[in-house]
Amino acid sequence: MNKKHVAVLMGGFSSERPVSLSSGKACADALEAEGYRVTRVDVDRDVGRILSELKPDVAFNALHGPFGEDGTIQGVLEYLAIPYTHSGVLASALAMDKEQAKKVAKAAGIPVAESVVVDRFSISGKHPMKPPYVVKPVNEGSSFGVVIVKEDQSHPPQIVSSPEWRYGATVMVERFVAGRELTCAVMGDVALGVTEIIPVGHSFYDYDSKYVAGGSKHECPAKVSPNIYQKIQTLALKAHQAIGCRGVSRSDFRYDDRHSENGEFVWLEVNTQPGMTPTSLVPEIAEQAGHSFGELLSWMVEDASCLR
């Protein structure tokens, strides 16, 4: 039995709490099966006190969204000198800010879609760019708040400036790229496989298609030409390294091959805390590369450190 004590951080208080609870449970169960001593920690505002009392050998970060994915909990763990999984403070904060991450990616030679960041109220009267385009929160995950504006839509989306909007005062407006949804996981300094995500019964890869069983089909490995497959792997690793990610990350791409095989593809974002639910992509990609779920998590625990 491996006696290392792992605190699995889950839950939290972002809009992605349900996803994190699902990820955390799956990870805690699998780590126990691998022989680790596991404590499940449902994170709230006194997580610092709880962890200082627990004194785990490693904190496995299964949080998603603000406070868990944006450098905040990473700073707490640095302060407490508890080794932790995934990316460190700077990379987490940078990757969570979609516009800043895109600037870094573009500077590294990674193709991105044109975009602008605007106040959400400024787009209520006129289109911020020629449709089609996508409106998305600057600092959210799991497709929360994503709105697709179609080419024939005469008015901008009113939901973004309405009182129901819960995703911050600024939004990113990005040119819509048609085509296929591809994603690639990176483990350490190795790009794993490329998967195509095909939403089932959904217009795009939204929250339900991500986390509801049967909401999407995963083509793993993706059925693309070898040169496109390798190009996606190269770009995913380049994004991982340019943003300074550690451990496991996952980069998302759009690939438009409607007019030619080479087509157009753009990098959308890097996920520094990719989902670890039963329907999540990274465990599936890792398994296709020869790493069981337990082996993947064990590698992440052993890779944990401070000053990441």
C-alpha atoms as a printed R data frame, in Angstrom:
    type eleno elety resid chain resno       x      y       z
1   ATOM     1    CA   MET     A     1   0.000  0.000   0.000
2   ATOM     2    CA   ASN     A     2   1.169  3.492  -0.879
3   ATOM     3    CA   LYS     A     3   1.030  5.485   2.349
4   ATOM     4    CA   LYS     A     4   1.168  8.946   0.717
5   ATOM     5    CA   HIS     A     5  -1.713 11.065   2.002
6   ATOM     6    CA   VAL     A     6  -3.598 12.854  -0.789
7   ATOM     7    CA   ALA     A     7  -6.195 15.554  -0.155
8   ATOM     8    CA   VAL     A     8  -8.553 15.657  -3.144
9   ATOM     9    CA   LEU     A     9  -9.878 19.209  -3.461
10  ATOM    10    CA   MET     A    10 -13.347 19.301  -4.994
11  ATOM    11    CA   GLY     A    11 -16.591 21.214  -5.059
12  ATOM    12    CA   GLY     A    12 -15.727 24.813  -4.367
13  ATOM    13    CA   PHE     A    13 -18.103 27.712  -4.947
14  ATOM    14    CA   SER     A    14 -17.873 28.487  -8.673
15  ATOM    15    CA   SER     A    15 -20.598 27.749 -11.211
16  ATOM    16    CA   GLU     A    16 -18.682 24.549 -12.017
17  ATOM    17    CA   ARG     A    17 -19.188 23.071  -8.531
18  ATOM    18    CA   PRO     A    18 -21.277 20.060  -9.749
19  ATOM    19    CA   VAL     A    19 -18.622 19.182 -12.332
20  ATOM    20    CA   SER     A    20 -15.881 19.426  -9.715
21  ATOM    21    CA   LEU     A    21 -17.758 17.169  -7.300
22  ATOM    22    CA   SER     A    22 -18.067 14.559 -10.041
23  ATOM    23    CA   SER     A    23 -14.380 14.877 -10.987
24  ATOM    24    CA   GLY     A    24 -13.309 14.783  -7.347
25  ATOM    25    CA   LYS     A    25 -15.282 11.661  -6.510
26  ATOM    26    CA   ALA     A    26 -13.930  9.797  -9.543
27  ATOM    27    CA   CYS     A    27 -10.351 10.817  -8.699
28  ATOM    28    CA   ALA     A    28 -10.647 10.034  -4.980
29  ATOM    29    CA   ASP     A    29 -12.104  6.582  -5.671
30  ATOM    30    CA   ALA     A    30  -9.394  5.769  -8.218
31  ATOM    31    CA   LEU     A    31  -6.549  7.019  -5.999
32  ATOM    32    CA   GLU     A    32  -7.814  4.876  -3.111
33  ATOM    33    CA   ALA     A    33  -7.829  1.906  -5.474
34  ATOM    34    CA   GLU     A    34  -4.190  2.722  -6.292
35  ATOM    35    CA   GLY     A    35  -3.290  2.502  -2.585
36  ATOM    36    CA   TYR     A    36  -3.156  6.154  -1.591
37  ATOM    37    CA   ARG     A    37  -4.621  7.394   1.673
38  ATOM    38    CA   VAL     A    38  -7.240  9.871   0.488
39  ATOM    39    CA   THR     A    39  -9.118 12.651   2.236
40  ATOM    40    CA   ARG     A    40 -11.960 14.265   0.321
41  ATOM    41    CA   VAL     A    41 -12.097 18.041   0.887
42  ATOM    42    CA   ASP     A    42 -15.193 19.948  -0.215
43  ATOM    43    CA   VAL     A    43 -13.561 23.339  -0.575
44  ATOM    44    CA   ASP     A    44 -15.051 26.425   1.047
45  ATOM    45    CA   ARG     A    45 -13.633 29.687   2.390
46  ATOM    46    CA   ASP     A    46 -11.755 28.053   5.276
47  ATOM    47    CA   VAL     A    47  -9.850 25.596   3.073
48  ATOM    48    CA   GLY     A    48  -6.539 27.045   4.300
49  ATOM    49    CA   ARG     A    49  -7.301 26.144   7.896
50  ATOM    50    CA   ILE     A    50  -8.543 22.668   6.927
51  ATOM    51    CA   LEU     A    51  -5.429 21.885   4.905
52  ATOM    52    CA   SER     A    52  -3.074 23.218   7.564
53  ATOM    53    CA   GLU     A    53  -4.689 20.802  10.022
54  ATOM    54    CA   LEU     A    54  -4.768 17.847   7.597
55  ATOM    55    CA   LYS     A    55  -1.136 18.306   6.504
56  ATOM    56    CA   PRO     A    56  -1.472 16.091   3.401
57  ATOM    57    CA   ASP     A    57   1.572 15.033   1.418
58  ATOM    58    CA   VAL     A    58  -0.115 16.174  -1.805
59  ATOM    59    CA   ALA     A    59  -3.187 18.205  -2.760
60  ATOM    60    CA   PHE     A    60  -4.886 16.779  -5.841
61  ATOM    61    CA   ASN     A    61  -6.693 19.729  -7.398
62  ATOM    62    CA   ALA     A    62 -10.040 18.585  -8.832
63  ATOM    63    CA   LEU     A    63 -11.567 22.065  -8.703
64  ATOM    64    CA   HIS     A    64 -12.924 23.793 -11.801
65  ATOM    65    CA   GLY     A    65 -13.675 27.422 -12.553
66  ATOM    66    CA   PRO     A    66 -12.829 30.602 -10.600
67  ATOM    67    CA   PHE     A    67 -10.892 30.169  -7.309
68  ATOM    68    CA   GLY     A    68  -9.873 26.610  -8.247
69  ATOM    69    CA   GLU     A    69  -8.508 27.056 -11.750
70  ATOM    70    CA   ASP     A    70  -7.350 30.680 -11.837
71  ATOM    71    CA   GLY     A    71  -4.302 30.650  -9.540
72  ATOM    72    CA   THR     A    72  -6.192 31.366  -6.309
73  ATOM    73    CA   ILE     A    73  -6.129 27.928  -4.661
74  ATOM    74    CA   GLN     A    74  -2.651 27.441  -6.125
75  ATOM    75    CA   GLY     A    75  -1.494 30.519  -4.168
76  ATOM    76    CA   VAL     A    76  -3.022 29.112  -0.971
77  ATOM    77    CA   LEU     A    77  -1.184 25.818  -1.520
78  ATOM    78    CA   GLU     A    78   2.095 27.644  -2.186
79  ATOM    79    CA   TYR     A    79   1.636 29.611   1.037
80  ATOM    80    CA   LEU     A    80   0.996 26.364   2.974
81  ATOM    81    CA   ALA     A    81   3.929 24.620   1.190
82  ATOM    82    CA   ILE     A    82   1.718 21.685   0.131
83  ATOM    83    CA   PRO     A    83   2.769 20.084  -3.173
84  ATOM    84    CA   TYR     A    84  -0.102 20.134  -5.669
85  ATOM    85    CA   THR     A    85  -1.087 18.808  -9.072
86  ATOM    86    CA   HIS     A    86  -1.693 20.612 -12.361
87  ATOM    87    CA   SER     A    87  -0.405 24.086 -13.220
88  ATOM    88    CA   GLY     A    88   0.992 26.727 -10.894
89  ATOM    89    CA   VAL     A    89  -0.182 30.221  -9.991
90  ATOM    90    CA   LEU     A    90   0.886 32.147 -13.082
91  ATOM    91    CA   ALA     A    91  -0.041 29.564 -15.728
92  ATOM    92    CA   SER     A    92  -3.411 28.947 -14.072
93  ATOM    93    CA   ALA     A    93  -4.253 32.654 -13.948
94  ATOM    94    CA   LEU     A    94  -3.067 33.220 -17.511
95  ATOM    95    CA   ALA     A    95  -4.916 30.267 -19.022
96  ATOM    96    CA   MET     A    96  -8.135 31.225 -17.213
97  ATOM    97    CA   ASP     A    97  -8.088 34.669 -18.873
98  ATOM    98    CA   LYS     A    98  -9.005 33.667 -22.419
99  ATOM    99    CA   GLU     A    99  -7.924 36.895 -24.070
100 ATOM   100    CA   GLN     A   100  -4.509 37.079 -22.368
101 ATOM   101    CA   ALA     A   101  -3.902 33.400 -23.091
102 ATOM   102    CA   LYS     A   102  -4.685 34.007 -26.755
103 ATOM   103    CA   LYS     A   103  -2.131 36.830 -26.873
104 ATOM   104    CA   VAL     A   104   0.567 34.501 -25.553
105 ATOM   105    CA   ALA     A   105  -0.477 31.717 -27.918
106 ATOM   106    CA   LYS     A   106  -0.468 34.039 -30.914
107 ATOM   107    CA   ALA     A   107   2.996 35.316 -30.002
108 ATOM   108    CA   ALA     A   108   4.165 31.688 -29.947
109 ATOM   109    CA   GLY     A   109   2.947 31.176 -33.520
110 ATOM   110    CA   ILE     A   110  -0.295 29.358 -32.654
111 ATOM   111    CA   PRO     A   111  -3.246 30.310 -34.906
112 ATOM   112    CA   VAL     A   112  -6.160 31.952 -33.053
113 ATOM   113    CA   ALA     A   113  -9.456 33.508 -34.134
114 ATOM   114    CA   GLU     A   114  -9.850 37.298 -34.176
115 ATOM   115    CA   SER     A   115 -11.532 38.589 -31.037
116 ATOM   116    CA   VAL     A   116 -12.246 41.665 -28.941
117 ATOM   117    CA   VAL     A   117 -12.992 42.089 -25.241
118 ATOM   118    CA   VAL     A   118 -15.877 44.466 -24.532
119 ATOM   119    CA   ASP     A   119 -18.169 45.560 -21.732
120 ATOM   120    CA   ARG     A   120 -21.236 43.339 -21.843
121 ATOM   121    CA   PHE     A   121 -23.634 46.299 -21.962
122 ATOM   122    CA   SER     A   122 -21.931 47.778 -25.024
123 ATOM   123    CA   ILE     A   123 -23.199 45.040 -27.341
124 ATOM   124    CA   SER     A   124 -26.895 45.367 -26.535
125 ATOM   125    CA   GLY     A   125 -27.578 47.826 -29.378
126 ATOM   126    CA   LYS     A   126 -25.289 46.702 -32.206
127 ATOM   127    CA   HIS     A   127 -23.122 43.792 -33.257
128 ATOM   128    CA   PRO     A   128 -19.543 44.141 -31.944
129 ATOM   129    CA   MET     A   129 -18.308 42.382 -35.090
130 ATOM   130    CA   LYS     A   130 -19.857 41.035 -38.262
131 ATOM   131    CA   PRO     A   131 -21.778 37.793 -37.572
132 ATOM   132    CA   PRO     A   132 -21.244 34.907 -37.170
133 ATOM   133    CA   TYR     A   133 -19.418 35.264 -33.874
134 ATOM   134    CA   VAL     A   134 -19.267 33.751 -30.400
135 ATOM   135    CA   VAL     A   135 -19.741 35.614 -27.123
136 ATOM   136    CA   LYS     A   136 -18.110 33.994 -24.111
137 ATOM   137    CA   PRO     A   137 -17.170 35.012 -20.573
138 ATOM   138    CA   VAL     A   138 -13.490 35.877 -20.240
139 ATOM   139    CA   ASN     A   139 -12.999 33.766 -17.094
140 ATOM   140    CA   GLU     A   140 -15.375 30.790 -17.136
141 ATOM   141    CA   GLY     A   141 -15.204 27.155 -18.213
142 ATOM   142    CA   SER     A   142 -17.527 24.267 -19.118
143 ATOM   143    CA   SER     A   143 -19.135 26.460 -21.816
144 ATOM   144    CA   PHE     A   144 -21.000 28.511 -19.203
145 ATOM   145    CA   GLY     A   145 -22.346 31.708 -20.777
146 ATOM   146    CA   VAL     A   146 -21.314 30.831 -24.343
147 ATOM   147    CA   VAL     A   147 -23.651 32.332 -26.962
148 ATOM   148    CA   ILE     A   148 -23.320 31.706 -30.702
149 ATOM   149    CA   VAL     A   149 -24.619 34.515 -32.941
150 ATOM   150    CA   LYS     A   150 -25.514 33.200 -36.382
151 ATOM   151    CA   GLU     A   151 -24.857 34.918 -39.686
152 ATOM   152    CA   ASP     A   152 -28.483 35.904 -40.262
153 ATOM   153    CA   GLN     A   153 -29.126 37.200 -36.738
154 ATOM   154    CA   SER     A   154 -30.181 40.850 -36.973
155 ATOM   155    CA   HIS     A   155 -29.601 41.824 -33.347
156 ATOM   156    CA   PRO     A   156 -26.867 40.994 -30.815
157 ATOM   157    CA   PRO     A   157 -27.782 38.551 -28.031
158 ATOM   158    CA   GLN     A   158 -29.823 40.346 -25.375
159 ATOM   159    CA   ILE     A   159 -29.069 37.785 -22.654
160 ATOM   160    CA   VAL     A   160 -25.526 39.149 -22.335
161 ATOM   161    CA   SER     A   161 -26.715 42.581 -21.125
162 ATOM   162    CA   SER     A   162 -29.667 41.276 -19.129
163 ATOM   163    CA   PRO     A   163 -29.902 41.016 -15.307
164 ATOM   164    CA   GLU     A   164 -29.824 37.205 -15.672
165 ATOM   165    CA   TRP     A   165 -26.189 37.312 -16.859
166 ATOM   166    CA   ARG     A   166 -23.945 35.926 -14.092
167 ATOM   167    CA   TYR     A   167 -20.555 35.736 -15.769
168 ATOM   168    CA   GLY     A   168 -18.861 39.081 -15.225
169 ATOM   169    CA   ALA     A   169 -18.883 42.587 -16.664
170 ATOM   170    CA   THR     A   170 -16.609 41.903 -19.663
171 ATOM   171    CA   VAL     A   171 -16.987 39.331 -22.416
172 ATOM   172    CA   MET     A   172 -14.873 38.113 -25.295
173 ATOM   173    CA   VAL     A   173 -16.396 38.326 -28.755
174 ATOM   174    CA   GLU     A   174 -14.664 35.926 -31.121
175 ATOM   175    CA   ARG     A   175 -15.061 35.199 -34.806
176 ATOM   176    CA   PHE     A   176 -17.011 31.959 -35.229
177 ATOM   177    CA   VAL     A   177 -14.971 29.229 -36.898
178 ATOM   178    CA   ALA     A   178 -17.095 26.577 -38.530
179 ATOM   179    CA   GLY     A   179 -16.094 22.945 -38.701
180 ATOM   180    CA   ARG     A   180 -15.017 20.181 -36.361
181 ATOM   181    CA   GLU     A   181 -14.171 20.289 -32.648
182 ATOM   182    CA   LEU     A   182 -10.800 18.704 -31.894
183 ATOM   183    CA   THR     A   183  -8.988 18.426 -28.580
184 ATOM   184    CA   CYS     A   184  -5.560 17.181 -27.528
185 ATOM   185    CA   ALA     A   185  -4.272 16.278 -24.073
186 ATOM   186    CA   VAL     A   186  -0.721 16.949 -22.874
187 ATOM   187    CA   MET     A   187   0.871 14.932 -20.083
188 ATOM   188    CA   GLY     A   188   4.111 16.430 -18.837
189 ATOM   189    CA   ASP     A   189   6.099 17.184 -21.967
190 ATOM   190    CA   VAL     A   190   4.275 14.700 -24.208
191 ATOM   191    CA   ALA     A   191   1.257 15.416 -26.409
192 ATOM   192    CA   LEU     A   192  -1.112 12.458 -26.216
193 ATOM   193    CA   GLY     A   193  -3.859 11.677 -28.711
194 ATOM   194    CA   VAL     A   194  -6.299 13.911 -30.582
195 ATOM   195    CA   THR     A   195 -10.035 13.386 -30.135
196 ATOM   196    CA   GLU     A   196 -12.909 14.744 -32.199
197 ATOM   197    CA   ILE     A   197 -15.943 15.833 -30.178
198 ATOM   198    CA   ILE     A   198 -19.286 15.398 -31.935
199 ATOM   199    CA   PRO     A   199 -22.230 16.895 -30.006
200 ATOM   200    CA   VAL     A   200 -25.365 14.741 -30.086
201 ATOM   201    CA   GLY     A   201 -28.620 16.695 -30.046
202 ATOM   202    CA   HIS     A   202 -26.804 19.966 -29.321
203 ATOM   203    CA   SER     A   203 -25.776 22.805 -31.622
204 ATOM   204    CA   PHE     A   204 -22.315 22.962 -30.039
205 ATOM   205    CA   TYR     A   205 -20.250 21.383 -27.246
206 ATOM   206    CA   ASP     A   206 -22.202 23.015 -24.413
207 ATOM   207    CA   TYR     A   207 -22.511 22.080 -20.734
208 ATOM   208    CA   ASP     A   208 -24.998 19.228 -21.277
209 ATOM   209    CA   SER     A   209 -23.090 17.739 -24.190
210 ATOM   210    CA   LYS     A   210 -19.945 17.796 -22.004
211 ATOM   211    CA   TYR     A   211 -21.318 16.203 -18.846
212 ATOM   212    CA   VAL     A   212 -24.577 14.377 -19.591
213 ATOM   213    CA   ALA     A   213 -24.119 10.768 -20.712
214 ATOM   214    CA   GLY     A   214 -24.904 10.527 -24.424
215 ATOM   215    CA   GLY     A   215 -24.573 14.292 -24.911
216 ATOM   216    CA   SER     A   216 -21.602 13.897 -27.215
217 ATOM   217    CA   LYS     A   217 -19.690 11.296 -29.169
218 ATOM   218    CA   HIS     A   218 -15.915 11.128 -28.838
219 ATOM   219    CA   GLU     A   219 -13.970  9.905 -31.858
220 ATOM   220    CA   CYS     A   220 -10.703  8.780 -30.246
221 ATOM   221    CA   PRO     A   221  -8.396  8.951 -32.104
222 ATOM   222    CA   ALA     A   222  -9.824 11.620 -34.398
223 ATOM   223    CA   LYS     A   223 -10.277 10.627 -38.027
224 ATOM   224    CA   VAL     A   224  -8.112 13.266 -39.633
225 ATOM   225    CA   SER     A   225  -5.096 12.982 -41.887
226 ATOM   226    CA   PRO     A   226  -1.772 12.137 -40.185
227 ATOM   227    CA   ASN     A   227  -0.303 15.569 -40.918
228 ATOM   228    CA   ILE     A   228  -3.291 17.378 -39.339
229 ATOM   229    CA   TYR     A   229  -3.203 14.988 -36.354
230 ATOM   230    CA   GLN     A   230   0.491 15.684 -35.801
231 ATOM   231    CA   LYS     A   231  -0.006 19.432 -36.283
232 ATOM   232    CA   ILE     A   232  -2.661 19.506 -33.542
233 ATOM   233    CA   GLN     A   233  -0.337 17.586 -31.199
234 ATOM   234    CA   THR     A   234   2.502 20.008 -31.931
235 ATOM   235    CA   LEU     A   235   0.313 23.056 -31.274
236 ATOM   236    CA   ALA     A   236  -1.168 21.611 -28.066
237 ATOM   237    CA   LEU     A   237   2.316 21.003 -26.662
238 ATOM   238    CA   LYS     A   238   3.456 24.454 -27.809
239 ATOM   239    CA   ALA     A   239   0.485 26.086 -26.025
240 ATOM   240    CA   HIS     A   240   1.137 24.029 -22.873
241 ATOM   241    CA   GLN     A   241   4.732 25.208 -22.814
242 ATOM   242    CA   ALA     A   242   4.140 28.835 -23.870
243 ATOM   243    CA   ILE     A   243   1.595 29.414 -21.106
244 ATOM   244    CA   GLY     A   244   3.776 27.536 -18.618
245 ATOM   245    CA   CYS     A   245   1.404 24.673 -17.818
246 ATOM   246    CA   ARG     A   246   2.472 21.722 -15.686
247 ATOM   247    CA   GLY     A   247   1.106 18.222 -15.217
248 ATOM   248    CA   VAL     A   248  -1.878 17.573 -17.464
249 ATOM   249    CA   SER     A   249  -3.603 20.074 -19.744
250 ATOM   250    CA   ARG     A   250  -5.963 19.917 -22.699
251 ATOM   251    CA   SER     A   251  -6.085 22.267 -25.690
252 ATOM   252    CA   ASP     A   252  -9.240 22.764 -27.766
253 ATOM   253    CA   PHE     A   253  -9.273 23.542 -31.497
254 ATOM   254    CA   ARG     A   254 -11.690 24.208 -34.342
255 ATOM   255    CA   TYR     A   255 -10.847 22.608 -37.690
256 ATOM   256    CA   ASP     A   256 -12.716 23.678 -40.843
257 ATOM   257    CA   ASP     A   257 -12.063 21.139 -43.583
258 ATOM   258    CA   ARG     A   258 -15.191 21.847 -45.645
259 ATOM   259    CA   HIS     A   259 -13.275 23.249 -48.608
260 ATOM   260    CA   SER     A   260  -9.906 21.493 -48.429
261 ATOM   261    CA   GLU     A   261  -8.205 18.823 -46.343
262 ATOM   262    CA   ASN     A   262  -5.652 21.281 -44.993
263 ATOM   263    CA   GLY     A   263  -8.440 23.739 -44.217
264 ATOM   264    CA   GLU     A   264  -8.305 26.239 -41.382
265 ATOM   265    CA   PHE     A   265  -7.761 25.380 -37.756
266 ATOM   266    CA   VAL     A   266  -7.536 27.645 -34.764
267 ATOM   267    CA   TRP     A   267  -6.605 27.148 -31.122
268 ATOM   268    CA   LEU     A   268  -9.426 28.117 -28.759
269 ATOM   269    CA   GLU     A   269  -8.016 27.697 -25.258
270 ATOM   270    CA   VAL     A   270  -6.003 25.505 -22.910
271 ATOM   271    CA   ASN     A   271  -7.696 23.836 -19.945
272 ATOM   272    CA   THR     A   272  -5.325 23.601 -16.989
273 ATOM   273    CA   GLN     A   273  -7.907 21.683 -14.911
274 ATOM   274    CA   PRO     A   274  -9.511 19.365 -17.488
275 ATOM   275    CA   GLY     A   275 -12.517 17.388 -16.320
276 ATOM   276    CA   MET     A   276 -12.023 13.995 -14.714
277 ATOM   277    CA   THR     A   277 -15.655 12.862 -14.796
278 ATOM   278    CA   PRO     A   278 -16.845  9.536 -16.270
279 ATOM   279    CA   THR     A   279 -17.574 11.346 -19.580
280 ATOM   280    CA   SER     A   280 -14.402 13.473 -19.615
281 ATOM   281    CA   LEU     A   281 -11.937 13.581 -22.464
282 ATOM   282    CA   VAL     A   282  -8.491 13.414 -20.836
283 ATOM   283    CA   PRO     A   283  -9.002 10.004 -19.128
284 ATOM   284    CA   GLU     A   284 -10.260  8.645 -22.441
285 ATOM   285    CA   ILE     A   285  -7.330 10.086 -24.403
286 ATOM   286    CA   ALA     A   286  -4.848  8.802 -21.806
287 ATOM   287    CA   GLU     A   287  -6.356  5.313 -21.926
288 ATOM   288    CA   GLN     A   288  -6.050  5.288 -25.707
289 ATOM   289    CA   ALA     A   289  -2.357  6.162 -25.194
290 ATOM   290    CA   GLY     A   290  -1.917  3.216 -22.809
291 ATOM   291    CA   HIS     A   291  -2.433  4.875 -19.419
292 ATOM   292    CA   SER     A   292  -5.259  3.573 -17.233
293 ATOM   293    CA   PHE     A   293  -7.223  6.102 -15.163
294 ATOM   294    CA   GLY     A   294  -5.432  4.987 -12.008
295 ATOM   295    CA   GLU     A   295  -2.024  5.212 -13.681
296 ATOM   296    CA   LEU     A   296  -2.800  8.708 -14.979
297 ATOM   297    CA   LEU     A   297  -3.805  9.938 -11.530
298 ATOM   298    CA   SER     A   298  -0.823  8.260  -9.857
299 ATOM   299    CA   TRP     A   299   1.491 10.000 -12.312
300 ATOM   300    CA   MET     A   300  -0.158 13.329 -11.456
301 ATOM   301    CA   VAL     A   301   0.248 12.753  -7.717
302 ATOM   302    CA   GLU     A   302   3.915 11.794  -8.078
303 ATOM   303    CA   ASP     A   303   4.469 14.807 -10.354
304 ATOM   304    CA   ALA     A   304   3.020 17.214  -7.741
305 ATOM   305    CA   SER     A   305   5.213 19.998  -6.374
306 ATOM   306    CA   CYS     A   306   5.265 23.562  -5.171
307 ATOM   307    CA   LEU     A   307   6.681 26.446  -7.234
308 ATOM   308    CA   ARG     A   308   5.058 25.147 -10.389
